[in-house]
Structures are given as C-alpha cells and as structure tokens.
Amino acid sequence: MAASVACVFFFDAEPVGQPGVHALDACALCTKPLARDSDIFMYRGDTPFCSDECQHEQMQLDAACARQAARTAARRQKQFSSATGSGRARRESWETWGVKN
C-alpha cells in the first residue's frame, strides 16, 4: 500500500517554477507523452525517457558535451601555461642583465 501512495505522489510532483506541468508527462529528449502504465527510463535520477534508445542518445550527448568541455579546459590550461611561461622567461632575461622590477 505504501508503494502505491509513493508512486501517486511521484507522478503528481511539479517542477519548481512550472505549475501545471508534471515532471513525468513527457520524454525529456523527444517529448513523446509518457503513459502511466508503461515503462519510464530514468537517467541522472530525475530525467524521464520513453525508451532505452532516447535514454542512450541523451547519455551519448552528455558524454560528447563532457569531452568538449575537457578539450576546452585543456586548451585554456595550455594557453595559461604558455602565457605564464613566457612571462617567466622575460623576467629571467631581465634579471640576467641586472634589471630589477
């Protein structure tokens, strides 16, 4: 009995800031309506999908975004390292000539 009550509350939950729109009414990827009597595939805890294929596609999109973010972070780190390295080289060359900052 407690499980069915919990399910009722789960389906009746509304996202914050969106009154009248239920959290599990549609697939997060293709927006296909989700039937109450069919399987719902969840991802990242609270994101519903109508099928394993939609869930898997979202997982691939998230992985691609994570790879892109990692490449961008590595590129920025490399630029930062080269910028600070060239500043150090300038400072060392000035010190060689006896000039103090």
Secondary structure, 3 states (H helix, E strand, C coil): CHHHHHHHHHHCCCCCCCCCCCCCCECCCCCCECCCCCCCEEECCCEEECCHHHHHHHHHHHHHHHHHHHHHHHHHHHHHHHHHHHHHHHHHHHHHCCCCC
